[in-house]
C-alpha cells in the first residue's frame, strides 16, 4: 500500500499589496498546523517524504508538520510547480516519480489545486478543504507508477476545528 497525504497550508495573512509568494502564516495557521500534525503523530502517521510548494505559507506549514512528526526539516523537497498549479495528470506524474522506498508521502500546497487533486484521486469526496485540511489517501498498489485517478480510498480527513 502507498499513502498520499495532501495538506493545504495553514491560515495565512490576508493578501494585500505584498507578494503572494511571501505571504506568511498567521498565529492561527501555526497553531492549527501544530494541532493537526500532533494528532497525526498520535495516529502513527508519519512521512517518509515531504514535498512542498516553496511559497512561504506552505513551506512553513510543512516545517511545523516536520518538526512534530520527527522529520528532518532540511529533507523537505520543494517543487515550484506546486505553487504555480498542476493539472491532475501532472500531479499524477509527480506521484509516479516518487522514490520506491517511500510509502507515505506528504504534499503541502494550495487550493484550488489541492482540492481538485483530492477529488480526482479519490473515488469520491464530498467535503471542503479549509486551511490546514489534511487528507490521507490510500492506494492498493506496490509501486507509485501504479497510482491512477479515482483509485484512492479515503483514510482520513482532518481539519483544525476537530481539535478545538
Buried (B, 14 or more C-beta within 10 A) or exposed (E): EBBBBBBBBBBBBEEEEEEEEEBEBBEBBBBBBBBBBBBBBEEEBBBBBBBBBBBBBBBBBBBBBBBBBEBEEEEBEBBEBBBEBBEBEBBBEBBEEBEEEBBBBBBBBBBEBBBBBBBBBBEEBEEEBEBBBBBBBBBEBEEBBEBEBEBBBBBBBBBBEEEE
